[in-house]
Amino acid sequence: MSEGSDAAIEGARILGLVTSPGFVRMMARGVIRRCPWCGGRGAFFTGWFAKQPHCRTCGLQWRRGDVGFELGAAAIAAVITLGPLLVALGITLAVTWPDTPVGPLLAVFLPLALLVPILTYPLSYTMWQAIDLTWREVSPDDFSAEHIAARALDAD
């Protein structure tokens, strides 16, 4: 470890950044597109699709050393999209069977299947971040050293 990394770890301990807020609180924060760890509005997204490497409020890094992080976020997006669509389709089929209007169903469900993932893109990432933070222990190395150093200097 380098000197900067040692300072980041000590700074994280001093600033209390390694205490978990709990799963329910992190999921609630993720649902409203905030950083699951600190609840900061300056979380990971600078636009609808543009992300930065760490939270602008607490410095928590986005990927935390995991190469396959995006797969979990994609799975959350699939659940958010496919779950409600399949339930709605099942209810519609149960109500209209045997004279199911296939054309109108396709006209409604196909655009929804394309638009919902786009609309829930940032939400799926922040929710997955909350799940990941619960499953994998957070260490001071998960925070941006530069961010912690700047925050420690501001506190002085």
C-alpha positions in Angstrom: 0.0 0.0 0.0 1.1 3.5 -0.7 1.3 6.4 1.7 -1.8 8.0 0.0 -3.7 4.8 0.4 -2.7 4.6 4.1 -3.9 8.1 4.6 -7.1 7.4 2.9 -7.8 4.4 5.2 -7.1 6.5 8.3 -9.1 9.4 6.9 -12.1 7.0 6.3 -11.9 5.7 9.8 -11.7 9.3 11.3 -14.7 10.4 9.1 -16.8 7.4 10.1 -17.2 6.2 6.5 -17.0 2.4 7.2 -20.2 2.0 9.3 -23.0 0.4 7.4 -26.3 2.2 7.3 -28.3 -1.1 7.0 -29.9 -2.8 4.0 -33.4 -1.2 4.2 -32.0 2.3 4.4 -29.6 1.6 1.6 -32.3 0.2 -0.7 -34.6 3.1 0.0 -31.7 5.5 -0.9 -31.1 3.4 -4.1 -34.7 3.6 -5.1 -34.5 7.4 -5.2 -31.2 7.5 -7.1 -29.1 8.6 -4.1 -25.9 7.0 -2.9 -26.9 3.9 -0.9 -24.1 4.5 1.5 -24.4 8.1 2.5 -27.7 9.2 0.9 -26.0 12.1 -0.9 -27.7 13.6 -3.9 -24.4 13.9 -5.6 -24.3 10.2 -6.0 -22.8 8.5 -9.0 -24.8 9.9 -11.9 -24.0 13.2 -13.5 -26.7 12.7 -16.1 -29.2 10.0 -16.9 -26.6 7.7 -18.3 -23.3 9.4 -17.4 -21.6 8.0 -14.3 -18.6 9.2 -12.4 -16.1 6.8 -10.6 -17.2 7.7 -7.1 -20.0 9.4 -5.0 -19.5 13.1 -4.9 -20.7 13.2 -1.3 -18.9 10.4 0.5 -16.3 9.2 -2.1 -17.5 5.6 -2.3 -16.2 4.1 -5.5 -18.7 2.8 -8.0 -17.1 -0.5 -8.9 -15.3 -1.5 -5.7 -12.9 -3.7 -7.6 -15.5 -6.0 -9.0 -15.3 -6.7 -12.7 -18.8 -8.0 -13.2 -20.6 -5.3 -11.3 -22.8 -4.3 -14.3 -24.3 -7.8 -14.5 -26.0 -7.4 -11.2 -27.3 -4.0 -12.2 -28.6 -5.5 -15.5 -30.3 -8.3 -13.5 -32.0 -5.6 -11.3 -33.1 -3.8 -14.5 -34.6 -7.0 -15.9 -36.5 -7.7 -12.6 -37.8 -4.1 -12.5 -38.9 -4.3 -16.2 -40.0 -7.9 -16.7 -41.7 -8.4 -13.3 -44.5 -5.8 -13.7 -44.9 -6.4 -17.4 -45.4 -10.2 -16.9 -47.9 -9.6 -14.1 -49.8 -7.1 -16.3 -49.7 -9.5 -19.3 -50.9 -12.4 -17.1 -53.8 -10.4 -15.8 -54.7 -9.1 -19.2 -54.7 -12.7 -20.6 -56.8 -14.0 -17.7 -59.4 -11.2 -18.2 -59.6 -11.4 -22.1 -59.2 -15.1 -22.7 -60.0 -16.7 -25.2 -60.5 -13.5 -27.4 -57.2 -11.9 -26.5 -56.5 -8.8 -28.6 -52.9 -9.5 -29.7 -52.4 -6.3 -31.7 -53.3 -3.9 -28.9 -51.3 -5.9 -26.4 -48.3 -5.7 -28.6 -48.9 -2.0 -29.2 -48.8 -1.4 -25.4 -46.3 -4.0 -24.1 -43.6 -3.6 -26.7 -43.0 0.1 -26.2 -43.1 -0.4 -22.4 -40.6 -3.2 -22.7 -38.3 -0.8 -24.5 -38.9 2.3 -22.5 -39.0 1.0 -18.9 -35.3 -0.2 -18.9 -34.2 3.2 -20.2 -36.2 5.0 -17.5 -35.0 2.7 -14.7 -31.3 2.6 -15.8 -29.9 4.7 -12.9 -32.3 3.3 -10.4 -31.2 -0.3 -11.2 -27.5 0.7 -10.7 -28.1 2.4 -7.3 -30.3 -0.5 -6.1 -27.7 -3.0 -7.1 -25.1 -0.9 -5.3 -27.2 -1.2 -2.2 -27.3 -5.0 -2.5 -23.6 -5.2 -3.3 -22.8 -3.1 -0.2 -24.8 -5.5 1.9 -23.3 -8.6 0.5 -19.6 -7.6 0.3 -18.0 -6.0 3.3 -17.0 -2.3 2.8 -13.4 -1.4 3.5 -11.8 2.0 3.5 -10.1 1.1 0.2 -13.6 1.3 -1.4 -13.5 5.1 -1.0 -11.7 7.5 -3.2 -8.5 8.6 -1.5 -8.6 12.0 -3.2 -12.1 12.6 -2.0 -11.3 11.6 1.6 -8.2 13.7 1.7 -10.1 16.8 0.4 -12.9 16.2 2.9 -10.4 15.8 5.8 -8.8 19.1 4.8 -12.1 20.8 4.7 -12.9 19.5 8.2 -9.7 21.2 9.5 
